[in-house]
Amino acid sequence: MLRTPLYDWHVANSARMVDFAGWEMPIQYASIVEEHTAVRERVGLFDIGHMGRLIFSGPDAMSFVDQLVTNDVTRMKIGQVRYALVCNRGGGILDDVLVYRLDRGTYMLVVNASNRRKLVDWIEHHMEGYTLSVVDETEARFMFAVQGPRSVDVLRTLVDEDIAGMKYYSVKECYITGAEALISRTGYTGEDGFEVILSTDRAIHAWEKLFDVGAEYGVMACGLGCRDTLRLEAGMPLYGHELDETIDPFTAGLEFGVKLDAREFIGRASVAAHANDAHRQRRVGLELASRRIAREGALLLSGDDEVGRVTSGTFSPTLQKSIAMGYLPSQMAAVGTEVDVDIRGKREPARVVPLPFYKRK
Protein backbone atom coordinates (compact mmCIF):
# COMPACT_ATOMS: atom_id res chain seq x y z
CA MET A 1 0.00 0.00 0.00
CA LEU A 2 1.25 3.49 -0.86
CA ARG A 3 1.90 6.16 1.76
CA THR A 4 2.35 9.91 1.52
CA PRO A 5 5.38 11.55 3.20
CA LEU A 6 3.09 12.57 6.09
CA TYR A 7 2.17 9.01 7.09
CA ASP A 8 4.27 9.02 10.27
CA TRP A 9 2.90 12.44 11.24
CA HIS A 10 -0.67 11.20 10.83
CA VAL A 11 -0.06 8.17 13.02
CA ALA A 12 1.74 10.23 15.66
CA ASN A 13 -1.26 12.58 15.75
CA SER A 14 -3.82 9.81 16.33
CA ALA A 15 -5.31 9.74 12.85
CA ARG A 16 -7.51 6.79 11.97
CA MET A 17 -5.93 5.42 8.80
CA VAL A 18 -7.83 3.67 6.01
CA ASP A 19 -7.11 2.15 2.61
CA PHE A 20 -8.22 4.66 -0.02
CA ALA A 21 -7.52 3.68 -3.63
CA GLY A 22 -4.37 1.85 -2.56
CA TRP A 23 -3.12 4.65 -0.30
CA GLU A 24 -3.02 4.59 3.48
CA MET A 25 -4.83 7.85 4.26
CA PRO A 26 -6.29 9.58 7.35
CA ILE A 27 -10.07 9.41 7.56
CA GLN A 28 -10.23 11.58 10.71
CA TYR A 29 -8.19 12.81 13.68
CA ALA A 30 -10.70 14.25 16.17
CA SER A 31 -14.28 13.95 14.93
CA ILE A 32 -15.57 14.49 11.42
CA VAL A 33 -17.94 17.20 12.65
CA GLU A 34 -15.15 19.10 14.44
CA GLU A 35 -12.93 18.99 11.36
CA HIS A 36 -15.82 19.94 9.08
CA THR A 37 -16.65 22.93 11.29
CA ALA A 38 -13.01 24.04 11.37
CA VAL A 39 -13.00 24.31 7.57
CA ARG A 40 -16.32 26.15 7.40
CA GLU A 41 -15.40 28.63 10.17
CA ARG A 42 -11.58 28.79 10.31
CA VAL A 43 -9.03 26.72 8.40
CA GLY A 44 -8.20 23.04 7.85
CA LEU A 45 -5.21 21.22 6.35
CA PHE A 46 -5.66 18.16 4.16
CA ASP A 47 -3.09 15.64 2.97
CA ILE A 48 -4.13 15.05 -0.65
CA GLY A 49 -0.88 13.44 -1.72
CA HIS A 50 -2.86 10.51 -3.09
CA MET A 51 -4.27 12.62 -5.94
CA GLY A 52 -2.60 11.89 -9.26
CA ARG A 53 -0.42 14.54 -10.93
CA LEU A 54 0.44 14.04 -14.60
CA ILE A 55 2.74 16.45 -16.46
CA PHE A 56 2.48 16.95 -20.25
CA SER A 57 5.24 18.74 -22.15
CA GLY A 58 6.62 18.93 -25.67
CA PRO A 59 5.51 20.34 -29.05
CA ASP A 60 2.12 18.58 -29.04
CA ALA A 61 1.27 18.89 -25.34
CA MET A 62 -1.52 21.40 -25.88
CA SER A 63 -3.17 19.59 -28.81
CA PHE A 64 -2.95 16.23 -27.06
CA VAL A 65 -4.49 17.42 -23.80
CA ASP A 66 -7.16 19.31 -25.77
CA GLN A 67 -8.35 16.13 -27.50
CA LEU A 68 -8.12 14.19 -24.23
CA VAL A 69 -10.52 16.35 -22.18
CA THR A 70 -13.94 17.91 -22.72
CA ASN A 71 -12.99 21.53 -21.98
CA ASP A 72 -11.15 23.88 -24.36
CA VAL A 73 -7.45 23.81 -23.50
CA THR A 74 -6.33 25.89 -26.49
CA ARG A 75 -7.66 29.12 -24.99
CA MET A 76 -6.09 28.66 -21.58
CA LYS A 77 -3.59 31.29 -20.52
CA ILE A 78 -0.51 30.59 -18.40
CA GLY A 79 -1.63 30.41 -14.79
CA GLN A 80 -5.19 29.27 -15.50
CA VAL A 81 -6.87 26.14 -14.13
CA ARG A 82 -9.97 24.55 -15.67
CA TYR A 83 -12.30 21.75 -14.70
CA ALA A 84 -12.81 19.07 -17.34
CA LEU A 85 -13.82 15.47 -17.89
CA VAL A 86 -11.98 12.64 -19.58
CA CYS A 87 -14.55 10.53 -21.43
CA ASN A 88 -14.58 7.19 -23.19
CA ARG A 89 -15.85 6.90 -26.75
CA GLY A 90 -19.37 6.26 -25.49
CA GLY A 91 -19.37 9.55 -23.59
CA GLY A 92 -19.02 7.92 -20.18
CA ILE A 93 -16.79 9.66 -17.65
CA LEU A 94 -13.39 8.06 -17.07
CA ASP A 95 -12.50 10.79 -14.57
CA ASP A 96 -13.10 14.41 -13.67
CA VAL A 97 -9.86 16.36 -13.63
CA LEU A 98 -8.31 19.78 -13.20
CA VAL A 99 -6.19 21.05 -16.11
CA TYR A 100 -3.38 23.47 -15.21
CA ARG A 101 -1.59 25.55 -17.82
CA LEU A 102 1.95 26.11 -16.62
CA ASP A 103 4.74 27.95 -18.39
CA ARG A 104 6.95 26.77 -21.24
CA GLY A 105 4.11 24.89 -22.97
CA THR A 106 3.61 22.55 -20.03
CA TYR A 107 0.25 21.28 -18.78
CA MET A 108 -0.68 19.31 -15.69
CA LEU A 109 -3.70 17.13 -14.96
CA VAL A 110 -4.70 16.50 -11.35
CA VAL A 111 -6.71 13.28 -11.34
CA ASN A 112 -8.49 11.13 -8.80
CA ALA A 113 -6.35 8.59 -6.98
CA SER A 114 -8.69 5.73 -7.87
CA ASN A 115 -8.37 6.51 -11.60
CA ARG A 116 -4.69 7.38 -11.94
CA ARG A 117 -3.45 4.09 -13.34
CA LYS A 118 -6.49 3.75 -15.59
CA LEU A 119 -5.86 7.20 -17.03
CA VAL A 120 -2.15 6.60 -17.53
CA ASP A 121 -3.03 3.51 -19.58
CA TRP A 122 -5.68 5.46 -21.51
CA ILE A 123 -3.22 8.25 -22.27
CA GLU A 124 -0.51 5.85 -23.44
CA HIS A 125 -3.05 4.15 -25.70
CA HIS A 126 -3.89 7.46 -27.42
CA MET A 127 -0.42 9.03 -27.78
CA GLU A 128 0.38 7.68 -31.23
CA GLY A 129 1.03 10.49 -33.68
CA TYR A 130 1.76 13.08 -31.00
CA THR A 131 5.18 14.37 -29.97
CA LEU A 132 5.16 14.90 -26.24
CA SER A 133 6.31 13.58 -22.90
CA VAL A 134 3.97 12.45 -20.12
CA VAL A 135 5.41 12.09 -16.61
CA ASP A 136 3.53 10.79 -13.58
CA GLU A 137 4.81 12.91 -10.68
CA THR A 138 2.39 11.58 -8.07
CA GLU A 139 5.00 9.90 -5.90
CA ALA A 140 7.84 12.34 -6.65
CA ARG A 141 5.95 15.38 -5.41
CA PHE A 142 3.49 16.03 -2.60
CA MET A 143 0.15 17.85 -2.54
CA PHE A 144 -1.81 19.32 0.35
CA ALA A 145 -4.81 21.63 0.71
CA VAL A 146 -5.35 24.65 2.95
CA GLN A 147 -9.09 25.29 3.09
CA GLY A 148 -11.35 27.70 4.93
CA PRO A 149 -12.04 31.44 5.39
CA ARG A 150 -8.68 31.96 7.16
CA SER A 151 -6.63 30.02 4.59
CA VAL A 152 -5.08 33.19 3.14
CA ASP A 153 -4.01 34.35 6.61
CA VAL A 154 -2.27 31.07 7.34
CA LEU A 155 -0.60 30.47 3.98
CA ARG A 156 0.51 33.99 3.08
CA THR A 157 3.07 34.16 5.90
CA LEU A 158 5.04 31.27 4.37
CA VAL A 159 4.85 32.21 0.68
CA ASP A 160 7.04 34.67 -1.21
CA GLU A 161 4.23 35.86 -3.51
CA ASP A 162 0.94 37.73 -3.04
CA ILE A 163 -1.63 34.96 -2.88
CA ALA A 164 -4.46 37.10 -1.52
CA GLY A 165 -4.94 38.60 -4.98
CA MET A 166 -5.06 35.26 -6.80
CA LYS A 167 -8.26 34.56 -8.73
CA TYR A 168 -10.28 31.41 -8.18
CA TYR A 169 -9.00 28.63 -10.45
CA SER A 170 -5.59 30.19 -11.00
CA VAL A 171 -2.11 28.83 -10.28
CA LYS A 172 1.32 30.38 -9.79
CA GLU A 173 4.84 29.19 -9.24
CA CYS A 174 6.37 30.48 -6.01
CA TYR A 175 8.29 29.42 -2.90
CA ILE A 176 6.81 28.14 0.35
CA THR A 177 9.16 27.84 3.33
CA GLY A 178 12.00 28.21 0.82
CA ALA A 179 10.86 25.33 -1.39
CA GLU A 180 9.73 25.65 -5.00
CA ALA A 181 6.00 25.09 -5.22
CA LEU A 182 2.87 25.40 -7.33
CA ILE A 183 0.01 27.08 -5.49
CA SER A 184 -3.50 27.10 -6.95
CA ARG A 185 -6.65 28.74 -5.62
CA THR A 186 -8.68 25.58 -5.86
CA GLY A 187 -10.28 23.11 -3.49
CA TYR A 188 -12.97 20.53 -2.91
CA THR A 189 -14.77 21.92 0.12
CA GLY A 190 -16.93 24.82 -1.04
CA GLU A 191 -14.73 27.25 0.90
CA ASP A 192 -11.97 29.60 -0.14
CA GLY A 193 -8.65 27.84 -0.15
CA PHE A 194 -5.51 26.69 -1.88
CA GLU A 195 -3.81 23.51 -3.02
CA VAL A 196 -0.02 23.31 -2.88
CA ILE A 197 2.37 21.01 -4.74
CA LEU A 198 6.03 20.74 -3.72
CA SER A 199 8.83 18.19 -3.60
CA THR A 200 8.26 15.20 -1.35
CA ASP A 201 11.38 15.88 0.72
CA ARG A 202 10.04 19.31 1.75
CA ALA A 203 6.54 18.10 2.63
CA ILE A 204 6.79 17.57 6.38
CA HIS A 205 8.64 20.87 6.95
CA ALA A 206 5.98 22.94 5.12
CA TRP A 207 3.15 21.01 6.81
CA GLU A 208 4.51 21.57 10.31
CA LYS A 209 5.23 25.26 9.65
CA LEU A 210 1.61 25.72 8.62
CA PHE A 211 0.52 24.35 11.99
CA ASP A 212 2.92 26.70 13.76
CA VAL A 213 1.63 29.85 12.03
CA GLY A 214 -1.96 28.59 11.93
CA ALA A 215 -2.29 28.01 15.66
CA GLU A 216 -3.70 31.49 16.27
CA TYR A 217 -6.36 30.87 13.62
CA GLY A 218 -7.52 27.54 15.03
CA VAL A 219 -6.07 25.39 12.26
CA MET A 220 -6.97 21.67 12.33
CA ALA A 221 -5.70 18.63 10.49
CA CYS A 222 -8.60 17.20 8.50
CA GLY A 223 -9.17 13.74 7.04
CA LEU A 224 -11.09 12.26 4.14
CA GLY A 225 -14.23 11.94 6.28
CA CYS A 226 -14.93 15.65 6.51
CA ARG A 227 -13.65 16.18 2.97
CA ASP A 228 -16.63 14.07 1.90
CA THR A 229 -19.23 15.92 4.00
CA LEU A 230 -17.83 19.29 2.87
CA ARG A 231 -17.92 18.45 -0.84
CA LEU A 232 -21.44 17.02 -0.50
CA GLU A 233 -22.74 20.21 1.10
CA ALA A 234 -21.10 22.10 -1.78
CA GLY A 235 -22.87 19.86 -4.33
CA MET A 236 -19.60 18.58 -5.76
CA PRO A 237 -19.77 15.13 -7.42
CA LEU A 238 -17.33 12.40 -6.42
CA TYR A 239 -16.02 9.78 -8.81
CA GLY A 240 -17.34 6.34 -7.91
CA HIS A 241 -20.50 7.89 -6.46
CA GLU A 242 -22.05 10.50 -8.77
CA LEU A 243 -19.63 9.80 -11.62
CA ASP A 244 -18.56 6.65 -13.44
CA GLU A 245 -18.20 5.27 -16.95
CA THR A 246 -21.98 4.86 -17.34
CA ILE A 247 -22.65 8.56 -16.63
CA ASP A 248 -22.06 11.30 -19.22
CA PRO A 249 -21.19 14.93 -18.37
CA PHE A 250 -24.65 16.33 -19.19
CA THR A 251 -26.50 13.76 -17.11
CA ALA A 252 -24.13 14.64 -14.26
CA GLY A 253 -24.90 18.35 -14.65
CA LEU A 254 -21.30 19.18 -15.55
CA GLU A 255 -21.91 20.89 -18.89
CA PHE A 256 -19.87 23.88 -17.71
CA GLY A 257 -16.81 21.65 -18.15
CA VAL A 258 -17.68 20.74 -21.74
CA LYS A 259 -17.01 22.76 -24.90
CA LEU A 260 -18.60 21.07 -27.92
CA ASP A 261 -18.25 23.84 -30.50
CA ALA A 262 -15.61 23.71 -33.22
CA ARG A 263 -13.37 21.15 -31.57
CA GLU A 264 -12.94 17.40 -31.31
CA PHE A 265 -12.18 15.33 -28.22
CA ILE A 266 -12.45 11.64 -27.45
CA GLY A 267 -16.14 10.76 -27.06
CA ARG A 268 -17.39 14.10 -28.42
CA ALA A 269 -20.10 12.65 -30.67
CA SER A 270 -21.56 10.57 -27.85
CA VAL A 271 -21.37 13.44 -25.36
CA ALA A 272 -23.19 15.69 -27.88
CA ALA A 273 -25.91 13.07 -28.31
CA HIS A 274 -26.46 12.97 -24.56
CA ALA A 275 -26.64 16.78 -24.48
CA ASN A 276 -29.64 16.65 -26.83
CA ASP A 277 -31.42 13.81 -25.00
CA ALA A 278 -34.41 15.36 -23.23
CA HIS A 279 -35.19 12.06 -21.52
CA ARG A 280 -31.87 11.50 -19.80
CA GLN A 281 -31.63 11.30 -16.02
CA ARG A 282 -30.32 14.27 -14.06
CA ARG A 283 -28.23 14.66 -10.93
CA VAL A 284 -30.31 16.30 -8.21
CA GLY A 285 -30.02 17.47 -4.64
CA LEU A 286 -32.40 16.02 -2.08
CA GLU A 287 -33.40 17.22 1.37
CA LEU A 288 -35.00 14.68 3.67
CA ALA A 289 -37.85 15.52 6.02
CA SER A 290 -36.25 13.53 8.87
CA ARG A 291 -32.73 13.38 10.27
CA ARG A 292 -32.15 9.86 8.94
CA ILE A 293 -29.28 9.50 6.48
CA ALA A 294 -29.89 8.34 2.92
CA ARG A 295 -26.89 6.18 2.13
CA GLU A 296 -25.42 5.44 -1.29
CA GLY A 297 -27.59 2.97 -3.17
CA ALA A 298 -30.83 3.78 -1.34
CA LEU A 299 -33.82 3.57 -3.71
CA LEU A 300 -35.79 6.67 -4.67
CA LEU A 301 -39.50 5.91 -4.96
CA SER A 302 -42.57 7.61 -6.41
CA GLY A 303 -45.67 5.73 -5.40
CA ASP A 304 -44.96 2.09 -6.15
CA ASP A 305 -42.30 2.87 -8.74
CA GLU A 306 -38.53 2.88 -8.32
CA VAL A 307 -37.41 6.11 -10.04
CA GLY A 308 -33.78 6.48 -9.05
CA ARG A 309 -31.03 5.89 -6.51
CA VAL A 310 -29.07 7.91 -3.99
CA THR A 311 -25.39 8.34 -4.86
CA SER A 312 -24.21 10.18 -1.70
CA GLY A 313 -25.88 11.19 1.55
CA THR A 314 -25.06 12.61 4.97
CA PHE A 315 -26.43 14.65 7.84
CA SER A 316 -25.14 18.13 7.08
CA PRO A 317 -23.16 19.55 10.03
CA THR A 318 -23.55 23.07 8.64
CA LEU A 319 -27.23 23.00 7.71
CA GLN A 320 -28.36 20.54 10.37
CA LYS A 321 -30.42 18.66 7.78
CA SER A 322 -30.20 15.29 6.09
CA ILE A 323 -29.09 15.83 2.49
CA ALA A 324 -28.29 13.60 -0.47
CA MET A 325 -27.50 13.57 -4.16
CA GLY A 326 -28.86 11.11 -6.66
CA TYR A 327 -30.29 10.69 -10.14
CA LEU A 328 -33.91 11.11 -11.21
CA PRO A 329 -35.64 11.13 -14.60
CA SER A 330 -35.71 14.57 -16.25
CA GLN A 331 -39.43 14.97 -15.69
CA MET A 332 -38.91 14.53 -11.93
CA ALA A 333 -35.78 16.65 -11.54
CA ALA A 334 -37.49 20.00 -10.99
CA VAL A 335 -36.94 21.75 -7.66
CA GLY A 336 -39.83 20.93 -5.31
CA THR A 337 -40.51 17.43 -6.67
CA GLU A 338 -41.36 15.04 -3.84
CA VAL A 339 -40.08 11.47 -3.65
CA ASP A 340 -39.51 8.86 -0.95
CA VAL A 341 -36.19 7.35 0.05
CA ASP A 342 -36.11 3.71 1.08
CA ILE A 343 -33.91 3.62 4.19
CA ARG A 344 -33.65 0.06 5.44
CA GLY A 345 -37.19 -0.74 4.37
CA LYS A 346 -38.80 2.43 5.70
CA ARG A 347 -39.91 5.21 3.36
CA GLU A 348 -38.65 8.68 4.26
CA PRO A 349 -40.10 11.75 2.46
CA ALA A 350 -37.66 13.92 0.52
CA ARG A 351 -37.86 16.77 -1.97
CA VAL A 352 -35.62 18.00 -4.77
CA VAL A 353 -33.74 21.17 -3.79
CA PRO A 354 -31.23 23.36 -5.67
CA LEU A 355 -27.54 22.50 -5.75
CA PRO A 356 -25.31 23.37 -4.03
CA PHE A 357 -26.88 22.85 -0.61
CA TYR A 358 -24.34 25.25 0.88
CA LYS A 359 -22.64 28.26 -0.71
CA ARG A 360 -20.09 30.39 1.10
CA LYS A 361 -20.86 34.06 1.58
C-alpha positions as CSV (number, residue, x, y, z in Angstrom):
1,M,0.0,0.0,0.0
2,L,1.2,3.5,-0.9
3,R,1.9,6.2,1.8
4,T,2.3,9.9,1.5
5,P,5.4,11.6,3.2
6,L,3.1,12.6,6.1
7,Y,2.2,9.0,7.1
8,D,4.3,9.0,10.3
9,W,2.9,12.4,11.2
10,H,-0.7,11.2,10.8
11,V,-0.1,8.2,13.0
12,A,1.7,10.2,15.7
13,N,-1.3,12.6,15.8
14,S,-3.8,9.8,16.3
15,A,-5.3,9.7,12.8
16,R,-7.5,6.8,12.0
17,M,-5.9,5.4,8.8
18,V,-7.8,3.7,6.0
19,D,-7.1,2.2,2.6
20,F,-8.2,4.7,0.0
21,A,-7.5,3.7,-3.6
22,G,-4.4,1.8,-2.6
23,W,-3.1,4.6,-0.3
24,E,-3.0,4.6,3.5
25,M,-4.8,7.9,4.3
26,P,-6.3,9.6,7.4
27,I,-10.1,9.4,7.6
28,Q,-10.2,11.6,10.7
29,Y,-8.2,12.8,13.7
30,A,-10.7,14.2,16.2
31,S,-14.3,14.0,14.9
32,I,-15.6,14.5,11.4
33,V,-17.9,17.2,12.7
34,E,-15.1,19.1,14.4
35,E,-12.9,19.0,11.4
36,H,-15.8,19.9,9.1
37,T,-16.7,22.9,11.3
38,A,-13.0,24.0,11.4
39,V,-13.0,24.3,7.6
40,R,-16.3,26.2,7.4
41,E,-15.4,28.6,10.2
42,R,-11.6,28.8,10.3
43,V,-9.0,26.7,8.4
44,G,-8.2,23.0,7.9
45,L,-5.2,21.2,6.3
46,F,-5.7,18.2,4.2
47,D,-3.1,15.6,3.0
48,I,-4.1,15.0,-0.6
49,G,-0.9,13.4,-1.7
50,H,-2.9,10.5,-3.1
51,M,-4.3,12.6,-5.9
52,G,-2.6,11.9,-9.3
53,R,-0.4,14.5,-10.9
54,L,0.4,14.0,-14.6
55,I,2.7,16.5,-16.5
56,F,2.5,17.0,-20.3
57,S,5.2,18.7,-22.1
58,G,6.6,18.9,-25.7
59,P,5.5,20.3,-29.1
60,D,2.1,18.6,-29.0
61,A,1.3,18.9,-25.3
62,M,-1.5,21.4,-25.9
63,S,-3.2,19.6,-28.8
64,F,-2.9,16.2,-27.1
65,V,-4.5,17.4,-23.8
66,D,-7.2,19.3,-25.8
67,Q,-8.4,16.1,-27.5
68,L,-8.1,14.2,-24.2
69,V,-10.5,16.4,-22.2
70,T,-13.9,17.9,-22.7
71,N,-13.0,21.5,-22.0
72,D,-11.2,23.9,-24.4
73,V,-7.5,23.8,-23.5
74,T,-6.3,25.9,-26.5
75,R,-7.7,29.1,-25.0
76,M,-6.1,28.7,-21.6
77,K,-3.6,31.3,-20.5
78,I,-0.5,30.6,-18.4
79,G,-1.6,30.4,-14.8
80,Q,-5.2,29.3,-15.5
81,V,-6.9,26.1,-14.1
82,R,-10.0,24.6,-15.7
83,Y,-12.3,21.7,-14.7
84,A,-12.8,19.1,-17.3
85,L,-13.8,15.5,-17.9
86,V,-12.0,12.6,-19.6
87,C,-14.5,10.5,-21.4
88,N,-14.6,7.2,-23.2
89,R,-15.8,6.9,-26.7
90,G,-19.4,6.3,-25.5
91,G,-19.4,9.5,-23.6
92,G,-19.0,7.9,-20.2
93,I,-16.8,9.7,-17.7
94,L,-13.4,8.1,-17.1
95,D,-12.5,10.8,-14.6
96,D,-13.1,14.4,-13.7
97,V,-9.9,16.4,-13.6
98,L,-8.3,19.8,-13.2
99,V,-6.2,21.0,-16.1
100,Y,-3.4,23.5,-15.2
101,R,-1.6,25.6,-17.8
102,L,1.9,26.1,-16.6
103,D,4.7,28.0,-18.4
104,R,7.0,26.8,-21.2
105,G,4.1,24.9,-23.0
106,T,3.6,22.5,-20.0
107,Y,0.2,21.3,-18.8
108,M,-0.7,19.3,-15.7
109,L,-3.7,17.1,-15.0
110,V,-4.7,16.5,-11.4
111,V,-6.7,13.3,-11.3
112,N,-8.5,11.1,-8.8
113,A,-6.4,8.6,-7.0
114,S,-8.7,5.7,-7.9
115,N,-8.4,6.5,-11.6
116,R,-4.7,7.4,-11.9
117,R,-3.5,4.1,-13.3
118,K,-6.5,3.7,-15.6
119,L,-5.9,7.2,-17.0
120,V,-2.1,6.6,-17.5
121,D,-3.0,3.5,-19.6
122,W,-5.7,5.5,-21.5
123,I,-3.2,8.2,-22.3
124,E,-0.5,5.9,-23.4
125,H,-3.1,4.1,-25.7
126,H,-3.9,7.5,-27.4
127,M,-0.4,9.0,-27.8
128,E,0.4,7.7,-31.2
129,G,1.0,10.5,-33.7
130,Y,1.8,13.1,-31.0
131,T,5.2,14.4,-30.0
132,L,5.2,14.9,-26.2
133,S,6.3,13.6,-22.9
134,V,4.0,12.4,-20.1
135,V,5.4,12.1,-16.6
136,D,3.5,10.8,-13.6
137,E,4.8,12.9,-10.7
138,T,2.4,11.6,-8.1
139,E,5.0,9.9,-5.9
140,A,7.8,12.3,-6.7
141,R,5.9,15.4,-5.4
142,F,3.5,16.0,-2.6
143,M,0.2,17.8,-2.5
144,F,-1.8,19.3,0.4
145,A,-4.8,21.6,0.7
146,V,-5.3,24.6,2.9
147,Q,-9.1,25.3,3.1
148,G,-11.3,27.7,4.9
149,P,-12.0,31.4,5.4
150,R,-8.7,32.0,7.2
151,S,-6.6,30.0,4.6
152,V,-5.1,33.2,3.1
153,D,-4.0,34.4,6.6
154,V,-2.3,31.1,7.3
155,L,-0.6,30.5,4.0
156,R,0.5,34.0,3.1
157,T,3.1,34.2,5.9
158,L,5.0,31.3,4.4
159,V,4.9,32.2,0.7
160,D,7.0,34.7,-1.2
161,E,4.2,35.9,-3.5
162,D,0.9,37.7,-3.0
163,I,-1.6,35.0,-2.9
164,A,-4.5,37.1,-1.5
165,G,-4.9,38.6,-5.0
166,M,-5.1,35.3,-6.8
167,K,-8.3,34.6,-8.7
168,Y,-10.3,31.4,-8.2
169,Y,-9.0,28.6,-10.5
170,S,-5.6,30.2,-11.0
171,V,-2.1,28.8,-10.3
172,K,1.3,30.4,-9.8
173,E,4.8,29.2,-9.2
174,C,6.4,30.5,-6.0
175,Y,8.3,29.4,-2.9
176,I,6.8,28.1,0.3
177,T,9.2,27.8,3.3
178,G,12.0,28.2,0.8
179,A,10.9,25.3,-1.4
180,E,9.7,25.7,-5.0
181,A,6.0,25.1,-5.2
182,L,2.9,25.4,-7.3
183,I,0.0,27.1,-5.5
184,S,-3.5,27.1,-7.0
185,R,-6.6,28.7,-5.6
186,T,-8.7,25.6,-5.9
187,G,-10.3,23.1,-3.5
188,Y,-13.0,20.5,-2.9
189,T,-14.8,21.9,0.1
190,G,-16.9,24.8,-1.0
191,E,-14.7,27.3,0.9
192,D,-12.0,29.6,-0.1
193,G,-8.6,27.8,-0.1
194,F,-5.5,26.7,-1.9
195,E,-3.8,23.5,-3.0
196,V,0.0,23.3,-2.9
197,I,2.4,21.0,-4.7
198,L,6.0,20.7,-3.7
199,S,8.8,18.2,-3.6
200,T,8.3,15.2,-1.4
201,D,11.4,15.9,0.7
202,R,10.0,19.3,1.8
203,A,6.5,18.1,2.6
204,I,6.8,17.6,6.4
205,H,8.6,20.9,6.9
206,A,6.0,22.9,5.1
207,W,3.2,21.0,6.8
208,E,4.5,21.6,10.3
209,K,5.2,25.3,9.6
210,L,1.6,25.7,8.6
211,F,0.5,24.4,12.0
212,D,2.9,26.7,13.8
213,V,1.6,29.8,12.0
214,G,-2.0,28.6,11.9
215,A,-2.3,28.0,15.7
216,E,-3.7,31.5,16.3
217,Y,-6.4,30.9,13.6
218,G,-7.5,27.5,15.0
219,V,-6.1,25.4,12.3
220,M,-7.0,21.7,12.3
221,A,-5.7,18.6,10.5
222,C,-8.6,17.2,8.5
223,G,-9.2,13.7,7.0
224,L,-11.1,12.3,4.1
225,G,-14.2,11.9,6.3
226,C,-14.9,15.6,6.5
227,R,-13.6,16.2,3.0
228,D,-16.6,14.1,1.9
229,T,-19.2,15.9,4.0
230,L,-17.8,19.3,2.9
231,R,-17.9,18.4,-0.8
232,L,-21.4,17.0,-0.5
233,E,-22.7,20.2,1.1
234,A,-21.1,22.1,-1.8
235,G,-22.9,19.9,-4.3
236,M,-19.6,18.6,-5.8
237,P,-19.8,15.1,-7.4
238,L,-17.3,12.4,-6.4
239,Y,-16.0,9.8,-8.8
240,G,-17.3,6.3,-7.9
241,H,-20.5,7.9,-6.5
242,E,-22.1,10.5,-8.8
243,L,-19.6,9.8,-11.6
244,D,-18.6,6.7,-13.4
245,E,-18.2,5.3,-17.0
246,T,-22.0,4.9,-17.3
247,I,-22.7,8.6,-16.6
248,D,-22.1,11.3,-19.2
249,P,-21.2,14.9,-18.4
250,F,-24.6,16.3,-19.2
251,T,-26.5,13.8,-17.1
252,A,-24.1,14.6,-14.3
253,G,-24.9,18.4,-14.6
254,L,-21.3,19.2,-15.6
255,E,-21.9,20.9,-18.9
256,F,-19.9,23.9,-17.7
257,G,-16.8,21.6,-18.1
258,V,-17.7,20.7,-21.7
259,K,-17.0,22.8,-24.9
260,L,-18.6,21.1,-27.9
261,D,-18.3,23.8,-30.5
262,A,-15.6,23.7,-33.2
263,R,-13.4,21.1,-31.6
264,E,-12.9,17.4,-31.3
265,F,-12.2,15.3,-28.2
266,I,-12.4,11.6,-27.5
267,G,-16.1,10.8,-27.1
268,R,-17.4,14.1,-28.4
269,A,-20.1,12.6,-30.7
270,S,-21.6,10.6,-27.8
271,V,-21.4,13.4,-25.4
272,A,-23.2,15.7,-27.9
273,A,-25.9,13.1,-28.3
274,H,-26.5,13.0,-24.6
275,A,-26.6,16.8,-24.5
276,N,-29.6,16.6,-26.8
277,D,-31.4,13.8,-25.0
278,A,-34.4,15.4,-23.2
279,H,-35.2,12.1,-21.5
280,R,-31.9,11.5,-19.8
281,Q,-31.6,11.3,-16.0
282,R,-30.3,14.3,-14.1
283,R,-28.2,14.7,-10.9
284,V,-30.3,16.3,-8.2
285,G,-30.0,17.5,-4.6
286,L,-32.4,16.0,-2.1
287,E,-33.4,17.2,1.4
288,L,-35.0,14.7,3.7
289,A,-37.8,15.5,6.0
290,S,-36.2,13.5,8.9
291,R,-32.7,13.4,10.3
292,R,-32.2,9.9,8.9
293,I,-29.3,9.5,6.5
294,A,-29.9,8.3,2.9
295,R,-26.9,6.2,2.1
296,E,-25.4,5.4,-1.3
297,G,-27.6,3.0,-3.2
298,A,-30.8,3.8,-1.3
299,L,-33.8,3.6,-3.7
300,L,-35.8,6.7,-4.7
301,L,-39.5,5.9,-5.0
302,S,-42.6,7.6,-6.4
303,G,-45.7,5.7,-5.4
304,D,-45.0,2.1,-6.1
305,D,-42.3,2.9,-8.7
306,E,-38.5,2.9,-8.3
307,V,-37.4,6.1,-10.0
308,G,-33.8,6.5,-9.0
309,R,-31.0,5.9,-6.5
310,V,-29.1,7.9,-4.0
311,T,-25.4,8.3,-4.9
312,S,-24.2,10.2,-1.7
313,G,-25.9,11.2,1.5
314,T,-25.1,12.6,5.0
315,F,-26.4,14.6,7.8
316,S,-25.1,18.1,7.1
317,P,-23.2,19.5,10.0
318,T,-23.5,23.1,8.6
319,L,-27.2,23.0,7.7
320,Q,-28.4,20.5,10.4
321,K,-30.4,18.7,7.8
322,S,-30.2,15.3,6.1
323,I,-29.1,15.8,2.5
324,A,-28.3,13.6,-0.5
325,M,-27.5,13.6,-4.2
326,G,-28.9,11.1,-6.7
327,Y,-30.3,10.7,-10.1
328,L,-33.9,11.1,-11.2
329,P,-35.6,11.1,-14.6
330,S,-35.7,14.6,-16.2
331,Q,-39.4,15.0,-15.7
332,M,-38.9,14.5,-11.9
333,A,-35.8,16.6,-11.5
334,A,-37.5,20.0,-11.0
335,V,-36.9,21.7,-7.7
336,G,-39.8,20.9,-5.3
337,T,-40.5,17.4,-6.7
338,E,-41.4,15.0,-3.8
339,V,-40.1,11.5,-3.6
340,D,-39.5,8.9,-1.0
341,V,-36.2,7.4,0.1
342,D,-36.1,3.7,1.1
343,I,-33.9,3.6,4.2
344,R,-33.7,0.1,5.4
345,G,-37.2,-0.7,4.4
346,K,-38.8,2.4,5.7
347,R,-39.9,5.2,3.4
348,E,-38.7,8.7,4.3
349,P,-40.1,11.8,2.5
350,A,-37.7,13.9,0.5
351,R,-37.9,16.8,-2.0
352,V,-35.6,18.0,-4.8
353,V,-33.7,21.2,-3.8
354,P,-31.2,23.4,-5.7
355,L,-27.5,22.5,-5.8
356,P,-25.3,23.4,-4.0
357,F,-26.9,22.9,-0.6
358,Y,-24.3,25.3,0.9
359,K,-22.6,28.3,-0.7
360,R,-20.1,30.4,1.1
361,K,-20.9,34.1,1.6
